[in-house]
């Protein structure tokens, strides 16, 4: 089951606040280039496919701009909606998807 609920960012992001708690929403490990293989495959890993050309086969049947979560066997995805938020662990920031790719 893939239930992040809220969260995402793309190339157009807004930094909301510098003090964030993980309870606010999904916590992505990083915003990554979807045209390269996944950097990790640990159960529960979450990434945002924020750039790239065609999606690398290692991600499965997901699309660019999707949030993806590894369940231990496959990558599952959801497509964010305008206003969706996600905590970016790598950038230590809450980000908001503005609806643009």
ChimeraX attribute file (.defattr): number of C-alpha atoms within 10 A of each C-alpha:
attribute: neighborCount
match mode: 1-to-1
recipient: residues
	/A:1	6
	/A:2	14
	/A:3	10
	/A:4	18
	/A:5	12
	/A:6	17
	/A:7	25
	/A:8	35
	/A:9	32
	/A:10	23
	/A:11	13
	/A:12	13
	/A:13	16
	/A:14	15
	/A:15	13
	/A:16	13
	/A:17	10
	/A:18	10
	/A:19	8
	/A:20	15
	/A:21	11
	/A:22	12
	/A:23	8
	/A:24	13
	/A:25	18
	/A:26	21
	/A:27	26
	/A:28	24
	/A:29	17
	/A:30	19
	/A:31	22
	/A:32	19
	/A:33	21
	/A:34	25
	/A:35	18
	/A:36	17
	/A:37	14
	/A:38	18
	/A:39	12
	/A:40	11
	/A:41	18
	/A:42	12
	/A:43	13
	/A:44	14
	/A:45	19
	/A:46	25
	/A:47	27
	/A:48	28
	/A:49	27
	/A:50	22
	/A:51	18
	/A:52	14
	/A:53	10
	/A:54	12
	/A:55	19
	/A:56	17
	/A:57	13
	/A:58	16
	/A:59	22
	/A:60	13
	/A:61	12
	/A:62	20
	/A:63	18
	/A:64	21
	/A:65	27
	/A:66	20
	/A:67	27
	/A:68	26
	/A:69	25
	/A:70	20
	/A:71	16
	/A:72	11
	/A:73	9
	/A:74	15
	/A:75	23
	/A:76	19
	/A:77	24
	/A:78	17
	/A:79	14
	/A:80	23
	/A:81	15
	/A:82	13
	/A:83	15
	/A:84	18
	/A:85	25
	/A:86	26
	/A:87	28
	/A:88	24
	/A:89	16
	/A:90	11
	/A:91	14
	/A:92	16
	/A:93	19
	/A:94	27
	/A:95	23
	/A:96	24
	/A:97	22
	/A:98	19
	/A:99	15
	/A:100	12
	/A:101	12
